[in-house]
């Protein structure tokens, strides 16, 4: 088959579009990767996480994550997101932890659930934010927790210690990346179509003549 200009244009479109979509996909995966998510028992004492590393340099959040087994109002009272007798009655906050981020035996950052009072919610989980830090890609870290108060009443909600990218402020970039991904995908599909059109046009089909 003779390679025509149409074939070359189609191949360029396919390679360029596929490359753009692949790069955006890998970047988005790295941006959204959660490097640490492990169960934690909130009984008083010390807890040390396994070693982890981040795939991107940038801001990260330290969370304690709960599922929806405890009603949201009651859970918010327990984790310090709701206060006062009107909302919580006699239920006082029981989440009280200090944390320390370690790397190569050195303390990198510290904080506590009292220093940062914030949370994120979805239909199946609640993320109680307890700290933030700036990560360097590939560097090894551990999170040491000092649990100061008995929070085992939260065990029903299967608490997990989680480190996740803090994407606040990156929403515009993520939206642009998503649009660029689909533009690249469309370009790759268009390249395949152009190649097939070139192949179709390059074929010669015999014309049958009926008997006169």
N, C-alpha and C positions, 0 to 999 in steps of 0.2 A: 504494500500500500504506500502510495506516495504521500509524504508528509507535506501538507499544505499550510498556508498562512493561517487558515482557520483552525487547524489542529494546534498550531503553536500558540495562538491566542487562547484557546480553550485550556491548554496545559498550563499556561502562565496563570490564568484565572484560578484554576484548581489549586495549584501549588501555593499561590499567594493567599487565597482564602482559607485553605486548610491550615497553613502555617499561622496565620493571624488567630484563627479560632483556637488552635492548640496552645499557643502562647497565653492567650487570655484565660483559657481553661486552667492551665497549670498555675498561673498567677492567682486566680480566684480560689483554687484549692488551697494554695499556700496561705492566702489571706484569711481563709475561714477555718483552717485546721486548728483543732483543739488538742494541744500537746499533752494535757493531763486531765484525766477524768476517772477518779477512783472512789470507791465507797469509803466513808469515814464514820466512825462511831463517836458521837458527841458526849462521851463520858469524860469527867475531869482527868486531865493528865496531858502528856506529850504525845504528839503524833508527827511522824516524819514521812513525807511522800517519797515515792521512788524518784530517781533522777529522770529529768526530762529536758528536751531541747526544743526551741521554737524554730519554725521554718522561715520566719520573717523577722527582721529587726523592726521594732516599733513598740507601741504601748499595748500592754496586756492587762487583763483583769483577773483577780483571784476571787472565785465565787464559792459559796456552798449552795448546792442545788438540791431542790426538793421536788418530789412528784406530787400528784394531786390527791393523795390518799387522805390528807387532812384538809378540811374545809378552808377556803382561802382566808376568810376573816380570822379564824382561829390561828392559822399558820402565821398570818401577818402579825398577830399579837405576840406569838412565840418568838419571832425573829426580829422584833423591834421595829416593824414597819407601821404598826398601829399602836396607839397609846390612849389611855384615858378610860374611865369606867363606862362611858357610853358605848364604846366599841368593844372593849376588852373585858369589862367587868372586873373580876379578880384575877384574870390571867395576866401575869407579868411576863416580860420578855425573858427567855431562858437561853438565848444564843449570846454567848459572851466568849469570844476567842481573840487571842493575839496571834499574829503570824510573823514569820521571819523568812525571807528569801535568801537562800544560801547558794554560793557558787565557789567551787574549789576551796571549801572550808572557810570562806569569808562571807560575812553578812552583806548583802547587796541592798536590801530594803526591809522595812518593818512597818507594821501597822496593826490595826485591830478592827473588830466589827463595830466598836464604838466610834472610831475615827471616821469611818465611811459608812453612812447610812443610805443605802440605795438598793434597788431591786429591779429586775426585769421579769416580765410575765409572758407566758404563752399558754396555749390551751392545755398543755400537759405538764408544765413544770414552772417552778419559781426559782429564779436565780437571785440569791442574796449576795450582793457585792460587799466584799470585806477589804479590798485593797487593789492597788494598781502598781505596775512597775514598767520600766522600759527594758525591753529584751534585746539581746544581740543574737542574731541568727547563729545556730550551731553551738552556742555556749550551753554548758550543762548547769541545771538548776535543781534545787529541791525546795519544797515548802515545809517549814516546821510550824506546826500548830501547837499553841498552848491553850488548852480548853479549860477555861476558868470556872465554868458553871455547868452543872449537870443538865445536858440537853437531850437525854435519852428519850424523853417523851416525843422527840422529833423522829425517832427511829422508824415509826410507821410510814413516814414520807421518804424513806430510803435516801438519806442525805449522801451527797457526793462532793468531794473536793474537786474543783474544776478550775483550770487555767484556760482562758479563751482570749482571742484577739479583741482589743477594744476598738471597734470600728466606728465609734462616734467621730464624726468629721470626715469619714471616708465614703459616706453614702453617695455623694455625687460621682466619685471615681468608680464605685461599684456599679452604679447605674450605667455610666458610660462604657464600662468594661462589658456589661451584659449586652448593650446595643452593638458594640463592636464585634462581640462573639457571633451574634446572629448575622451581622453584615458579612463577616468572613465566611460563615457557613453558607450564606446565600451566594457569595462569590464562587465558592468551591462547587456548589451544585450547578451554578451557571456555567462554569468551566466544563463540567461533564456534559452538559447539554450541548454546548458549542462543539465539543469534540464529536459527539454522536451525529450532530447535524453535518459536520464536515465529512464524516465517514459515509453517511447516507447519500450526500450529494456526490461523493467520489465514486459511488458504485454505478455501474451501467447495467441496466436490466434489459434482457432481450425482449423484443416486441414481437409477439406472435401475430401472424397474419392469417385470417380465415381463408378458406378456399373460395375462389371466385366461381 
